Amino acid sequence: MKGWKDFLREEDAVGVVEIILILVVLVGLVMIFKNQLTSVINSMFSKITNQANRL
């Protein structure tokens, strides 16, 4: 039982869990807004290409 109490008090892995949760949320947002993000990125690259061709 003492090992279990020590495990619960240990907070070293809390930072890792927080980072994993943040990554899961970010991946979820990217999956939800994939079409919108793709269209925004494509329009930005087309504008960059058009302006580069003018030079």
ChimeraX attribute file (.defattr): number of C-alpha atoms within 10 A of each C-alpha:
attribute: neighborCount
match mode: 1-to-1
recipient: residues
	/A:1	6
	/A:2	6
	/A:3	8
	/A:4	9
	/A:5	9
	/A:6	10
	/A:7	10
	/A:8	8
	/A:9	9
	/A:10	10
	/A:11	10
	/A:12	8
	/A:13	8
	/A:14	10
	/A:15	10
	/A:16	11
	/A:17	11
	/A:18	11
	/A:19	11
	/A:20	12
	/A:21	12
	/A:22	12
	/A:23	12
	/A:24	12
	/A:25	12
	/A:26	12
	/A:27	12
	/A:28	12
	/A:29	11
	/A:30	14
	/A:31	11
	/A:32	11
	/A:33	11
	/A:34	11
	/A:35	10
	/A:36	11
	/A:37	13
	/A:38	12
	/A:39	11
	/A:40	11
	/A:41	11
	/A:42	12
	/A:43	12
	/A:44	12
	/A:45	12
	/A:46	12
	/A:47	12
	/A:48	11
	/A:49	11
	/A:50	11
	/A:51	10
	/A:52	9
	/A:53	8
	/A:54	6
	/A:55	5
